[in-house]
Amino acid sequence: MPEAPRQAAAVPTSGRPVARWAVAIIAVVYGFAKLNGAQFTVLDSELDKPMGSVSGFWLVWYFFGYSHVYGNLIALVQIAGGLLVTQARFALAGALLLLPVATNIVLVDIFYGIDLGGTLAAIVCLGLVVSIVEPHTRRLFDAVVPAAGGGGRNAWRAYAPPFVLVAAAFGFTYWVANHNNRAPTAVDGVWDVEVPAASVERVFFERNRAHMVVLKDTAGNYTQHHFELDSDGRLRIWEEWLRKGPLLFEGSFTPPDRIRLDRAGGAGEGALMLRRRSP
């Protein structure tokens, strides 16, 4: 007797039509807002401000707007995902496409201080996207996390390499951050030139780059050089960071907030008298 054909397993529905269309409207509108220049545009008055005084909102806007290609790619993903979720058959694909984008937008909005209205809209959109994915979580979990096989006796062989990787990565990056990149000195920080000379306006002894000093001239140009501070307060600046090259300045540090720098060999303009800028 022929075997009765098996019925296909029921596929969970991907959210209510109202939720899917709400996601579609938000995603498509925000996508075209980027393409048409309603988002990621920066004011000239904001560009004129020093980076340290710019708000998180404008930092984000400038970052995403710096590359039109990048911004447009985000827009196209939003539009494509929004259109896909309007169709029940493709709603899961659209939601999975939008999920990382929506999650990142919410995190950026919260931690960079984007306006409340935009943040709430992003949170609502993310919640609706999750509601579309939720009925499929069992199938998705089974697809990406296969059933465990084999005994647990040799499980340590599987987990030991990731543990070693984590320990090695942590140790290496900690060394880079705290020993390779940094060699703290008593002069680290920002210094203003009290008596202008050699066209230097400001000096930056960089805490996060070992032995790097940056000179800003009166024309607004920044040049990187190498510096070393001896235990007796003797301070020297060379032409090339890390390679040294010709000696440019030599002088002395008087704690806590005075530096005198003279041109090497007495050449050029007079001494630079520096005062530490208050934090």
Secondary structure, 3 states (H helix, E strand, C coil): CCCCCCCCCCCCCCCCHHHHHHHHHHHHHHHHHHHCCCCCCCCHHHHCCCHHHCCHHHHHHHHHHHCHHHHHHHHHHHHHHHHHCCCHHHHHHHHHHHHHHHHHHHHHHHHCCCCHHHHHHHHHHHHHHHHHHHHHHHHHHHHHCCCCCCCCCCHHHHHHHHHHHHHHHHHHHHHHHHHHCCCCCCCCEEEEEEEEECCEEEEEECCCCCCEEEEEECCCCEEEEEEEECCCCEEEEEEECCCEEEEEEEEEEECCCEEEEEEHHHCCCCCEEEEECCC
